[in-house]
């Protein structure tokens, strides 16, 4: 289990666990990456850069120092067993939710979203998911495996009770995945058009936000294991995130950063800035 008293402190993220409204934790797992591994180094890659960023967001005219965040470090996961890893993630997230905290999780590959959302869905029966990604991730199985970063949204769909899955930026997947999405999810291909309407569709229901960073074009974000040309730009992503400021976001994840595929370090910085904006919109909703 995470040691809730053992915390990472850096500028803008230096509350105690007790006082924090939002808990940040990392999941350094990339056991099912189908292309290039390395997302296990993502959480610490983000931390390395956010400490050097301004806490103030000119996009939102808000400052992280006005809110309470804590970073409790990385979940220690078992090596060599995907199913045990899923159970470990689920139990740790469930423990934090029992303390009535909001959570931002740093990945790690996208499969980590499955046990996280499962824990959230157990707490919130009417949970919805907003999914930003290049890939549909709706395969029933991948290479005969049910648990994969290529199947994560299918597993999440099977987990939700009454909630919707809203998918944006999708530009890769099998024909069957797109057919499934046409029937069972609300998919917007290639861009984030319509994301500002999520609030009107879900009202005050709880929402989980999952950001696969490869939703960005690889010219902006090359540090990922499955780069997909034709993505959105940084400003479109930030504007899309900010358009959710009035949505009741109870949890979020930022996944699929593989730092060593971008020797410039720019991808780490991009991911860190996204963390800042997500943290602020979740806090603003808490305040307002």
C-alpha positions as CSV (number, residue, x, y, z in Angstrom):
1,X,0.0,0.0,0.0
2,X,1.0,3.6,-0.6
3,X,2.5,5.3,2.4
4,X,0.2,8.3,2.7
5,X,2.7,10.0,5.0
6,X,5.6,9.7,2.6
7,X,5.2,12.5,0.1
8,X,7.0,14.2,-2.7
9,X,7.3,18.0,-2.2
10,X,7.9,20.5,-5.0
11,X,6.6,23.9,-5.8
12,X,2.8,24.1,-6.0
13,X,2.4,20.5,-4.7
14,X,3.4,20.5,-1.1
15,X,0.3,19.9,1.1
16,X,-0.1,17.2,3.7
17,X,-2.2,14.2,2.8
18,X,-4.8,15.2,5.4
19,X,-5.2,18.7,4.0
20,X,-5.0,17.8,0.3
21,X,-8.1,18.0,-1.8
22,X,-6.4,16.2,-4.7
23,X,-3.9,13.4,-4.4
24,X,-1.3,12.7,-7.1
25,X,0.2,9.3,-7.5
26,X,2.3,7.4,-10.1
27,X,1.9,4.0,-11.6
28,X,5.1,3.0,-13.4
29,X,3.7,0.1,-15.4
30,X,4.2,-0.8,-19.1
31,X,3.8,-4.5,-19.1
32,X,1.4,-4.8,-22.1
33,X,2.9,-2.1,-24.4
34,X,2.5,-3.5,-27.9
35,X,5.0,-1.2,-29.7
36,X,7.7,0.5,-27.7
37,X,8.0,0.2,-23.9
38,X,9.1,2.9,-21.5
39,X,6.0,4.4,-20.0
40,X,7.1,3.1,-16.6
41,X,9.4,6.1,-16.5
42,X,6.6,8.5,-17.2
43,X,5.6,9.5,-13.7
44,X,9.1,10.6,-12.7
45,X,9.6,12.3,-16.1
46,X,6.6,14.5,-15.3
47,X,7.7,15.2,-11.8
48,X,11.2,16.2,-13.0
49,X,9.7,19.0,-15.1
50,X,6.7,20.3,-13.1
51,X,9.0,21.3,-10.3
52,X,10.6,23.8,-12.8
53,X,7.3,25.2,-14.2
54,X,5.6,28.3,-12.9
55,X,2.7,27.3,-10.7
56,X,0.6,30.1,-12.3
57,X,-1.5,29.2,-15.3
58,X,-2.0,32.1,-17.7
59,X,-4.5,30.0,-19.6
60,X,-6.8,30.0,-16.6
61,X,-5.6,33.0,-14.5
62,X,-5.2,30.6,-11.6
63,X,-2.3,29.5,-9.4
64,X,-1.6,26.0,-8.0
65,X,-0.4,27.6,-4.8
66,X,-4.0,28.6,-4.0
67,X,-5.1,25.0,-3.7
68,X,-4.0,21.9,-1.8
69,X,-2.3,19.1,-3.6
70,X,-0.2,16.2,-2.4
71,X,2.0,13.7,-4.3
72,X,2.3,10.4,-2.5
73,X,4.8,8.9,-4.9
74,X,4.5,5.7,-7.0
75,X,2.4,2.7,-6.3
76,X,4.7,-0.3,-5.9
77,X,3.5,-2.9,-8.4
78,X,4.4,-6.6,-8.6
79,X,6.7,-7.6,-11.4
80,X,5.6,-10.1,-14.0
81,X,1.9,-10.4,-13.4
82,X,-0.5,-8.1,-15.2
83,X,-3.5,-9.4,-13.2
84,X,-1.8,-8.9,-9.9
85,X,-0.8,-5.4,-11.0
86,X,-4.4,-4.6,-11.8
87,X,-5.4,-5.7,-8.3
88,X,-2.7,-3.7,-6.6
89,X,-3.6,-0.5,-8.5
90,X,-7.3,-1.0,-7.7
91,X,-6.7,-1.5,-4.0
92,X,-4.4,1.5,-3.7
93,X,-6.8,3.8,-5.5
94,X,-9.7,2.5,-3.5
95,X,-7.9,3.3,-0.3
96,X,-7.4,6.9,-1.3
97,X,-11.1,7.2,-2.4
98,X,-12.1,6.0,1.0
99,X,-10.5,9.2,2.3
100,X,-12.8,11.2,0.0
101,X,-10.0,12.6,-2.1
102,X,-9.9,13.4,-5.8
103,X,-7.0,11.6,-7.6
104,X,-4.8,12.4,-10.5
105,X,-2.7,9.4,-11.6
106,X,0.4,9.6,-13.7
107,X,1.2,6.7,-16.0
108,X,2.4,4.4,-17.0
109,X,0.6,2.7,-19.9
110,X,-3.1,3.2,-20.6
111,X,-4.2,-0.1,-19.1
112,X,-3.7,1.4,-15.6
113,X,-6.9,3.3,-16.2
114,X,-9.0,0.1,-16.0
115,X,-8.4,-0.7,-12.3
116,X,-8.5,3.0,-11.5
117,X,-11.9,3.5,-13.1
118,X,-13.1,0.3,-11.6
119,X,-12.4,1.7,-8.1
120,X,-14.1,5.0,-9.0
121,X,-17.1,3.2,-10.5
122,X,-17.5,1.3,-7.2
123,X,-17.8,4.7,-5.4
124,X,-19.8,6.5,-8.1
125,X,-22.5,4.4,-9.7
126,X,-23.3,7.0,-12.3
127,X,-19.6,7.7,-13.4
128,X,-18.9,8.9,-16.9
129,X,-15.5,8.8,-18.7
130,X,-14.0,11.4,-21.0
131,X,-11.3,9.8,-23.0
132,X,-8.7,11.8,-25.1
133,X,-6.5,9.5,-27.2
134,X,-5.2,8.7,-30.7
135,X,-6.4,5.1,-30.4
136,X,-9.9,3.8,-29.7
137,X,-8.6,1.1,-27.3
138,X,-11.9,-0.8,-27.7
139,X,-10.6,-4.2,-28.8
140,X,-12.2,-7.2,-27.1
141,X,-8.8,-8.7,-26.9
142,X,-5.3,-8.1,-28.3
143,X,-3.2,-11.1,-29.2
144,X,-5.7,-13.2,-27.2
145,X,-5.1,-11.1,-24.1
146,X,-8.1,-9.4,-22.5
147,X,-5.9,-7.0,-20.4
148,X,-3.9,-4.7,-22.7
149,X,-3.5,-1.0,-23.4
150,X,-5.3,-1.8,-26.6
151,X,-8.4,-3.1,-24.8
152,X,-8.6,-0.7,-21.8
153,X,-11.7,1.3,-23.0
154,X,-13.5,-2.0,-23.7
155,X,-12.9,-3.2,-20.2
156,X,-14.0,0.2,-18.8
157,X,-17.1,0.1,-20.9
158,X,-17.9,-3.3,-19.3
159,X,-17.3,-1.8,-15.9
160,X,-19.5,1.2,-16.0
161,X,-23.1,0.9,-14.9
162,X,-25.1,3.9,-16.2
163,X,-22.3,6.1,-17.4
164,X,-21.2,7.1,-20.9
165,X,-17.8,7.0,-22.5
166,X,-17.0,10.2,-24.5
167,X,-14.0,9.7,-26.8
168,X,-12.1,12.5,-28.6
169,X,-9.2,12.7,-30.9
170,X,-9.4,9.1,-32.0
171,X,-7.7,8.4,-35.3
172,X,-6.6,4.8,-35.1
173,X,-8.3,1.5,-34.6
174,X,-9.8,-1.5,-36.3
175,X,-13.0,-1.3,-38.3
176,X,-14.6,-3.4,-35.5
177,X,-13.6,-0.9,-32.9
178,X,-15.1,2.0,-34.8
179,X,-18.3,0.0,-35.3
180,X,-18.4,-0.7,-31.6
181,X,-17.9,2.9,-30.8
182,X,-20.7,3.9,-33.2
183,X,-23.1,1.8,-31.2
184,X,-21.9,2.0,-27.6
185,X,-19.7,5.1,-27.0
186,X,-19.8,8.7,-28.1
187,X,-16.8,9.0,-30.3
188,X,-15.4,12.2,-32.0
189,X,-12.7,11.2,-34.5
190,X,-9.6,13.3,-35.2
191,X,-10.4,16.3,-33.0
192,X,-12.0,17.6,-29.8
193,X,-15.1,19.1,-31.4
194,X,-18.1,19.0,-29.0
195,X,-16.1,18.4,-25.8
196,X,-17.5,21.7,-24.5
197,X,-21.0,20.1,-24.5
198,X,-20.0,17.3,-22.0
199,X,-21.4,19.4,-19.1
200,X,-24.8,19.8,-20.8
201,X,-24.9,16.0,-21.3
202,X,-23.9,14.8,-17.9
203,X,-25.1,17.6,-15.6
204,X,-23.5,17.3,-12.2
205,X,-22.7,13.5,-12.5
206,X,-19.2,12.5,-11.6
207,X,-16.7,12.3,-14.5
208,X,-13.3,10.6,-14.9
209,X,-10.9,12.2,-17.3
210,X,-8.4,9.9,-19.1
211,X,-5.7,11.7,-21.2
212,X,-3.5,9.5,-23.4
213,X,-0.8,11.9,-24.4
214,X,-0.6,10.5,-27.9
215,X,-3.8,12.4,-28.6
216,X,-1.3,15.1,-29.5
217,X,0.5,15.1,-32.8
218,X,3.9,13.5,-32.5
219,X,5.5,16.6,-33.9
220,X,4.5,18.2,-30.5
221,X,4.8,15.1,-28.4
222,X,7.2,12.5,-29.8
223,X,7.9,10.9,-26.4
224,X,5.4,8.1,-26.6
225,X,5.5,4.4,-27.5
226,X,2.7,4.5,-30.1
227,X,3.0,7.9,-32.0
228,X,0.1,8.5,-34.4
229,X,0.4,11.3,-37.0
230,X,-2.5,13.6,-37.5
231,X,-3.1,14.6,-33.9
232,X,-4.3,17.8,-32.3
233,X,-2.0,20.6,-31.2
234,X,-1.2,21.7,-27.7
235,X,-3.5,24.7,-27.6
236,X,-6.4,22.6,-28.8
237,X,-5.8,20.1,-26.0
238,X,-5.5,22.9,-23.3
239,X,-8.6,24.6,-24.5
240,X,-10.4,21.2,-24.5
241,X,-9.3,20.6,-20.9
242,X,-10.4,24.0,-19.8
243,X,-13.8,23.6,-21.4
244,X,-14.4,20.9,-18.8
245,X,-13.9,23.4,-15.9
246,X,-17.5,23.2,-14.8
247,X,-17.7,19.4,-15.1
248,X,-17.6,17.4,-11.9
249,X,-14.3,15.7,-12.5
250,X,-13.6,13.4,-9.6
251,X,-10.5,11.7,-11.0
252,X,-8.1,11.9,-13.9
253,X,-5.0,10.2,-15.4
254,X,-2.3,11.3,-17.7
255,X,-0.7,8.3,-19.4
256,X,1.7,7.0,-22.2
257,X,4.7,9.3,-21.7
258,X,7.9,7.5,-22.6
259,X,10.6,10.1,-21.8
260,X,13.5,8.4,-23.5
261,X,12.0,8.6,-27.0
262,X,12.3,12.4,-26.8
263,X,15.9,13.3,-25.9
264,X,15.0,17.0,-26.0
265,X,12.8,16.6,-22.9
266,X,10.0,18.6,-24.5
267,X,7.5,15.8,-24.1
268,X,8.1,15.8,-20.3
269,X,7.5,19.5,-20.2
270,X,4.3,19.2,-22.3
271,X,3.0,16.4,-19.9
272,X,3.9,18.5,-16.8
273,X,2.0,21.5,-18.2
274,X,-1.1,19.3,-18.8
275,X,-0.9,18.1,-15.2
276,X,-0.9,21.7,-14.0
277,X,-4.0,22.6,-16.1
278,X,-5.9,19.4,-15.1
279,X,-5.1,20.0,-11.4
280,X,-6.4,23.5,-11.5
281,X,-9.7,22.7,-13.3
282,X,-10.4,20.0,-10.8
283,X,-9.7,22.4,-7.9
284,X,-11.7,25.2,-9.5
285,X,-14.7,22.9,-9.6
286,X,-14.2,22.1,-6.0
287,X,-14.1,25.8,-5.1
288,X,-16.9,27.1,-7.3
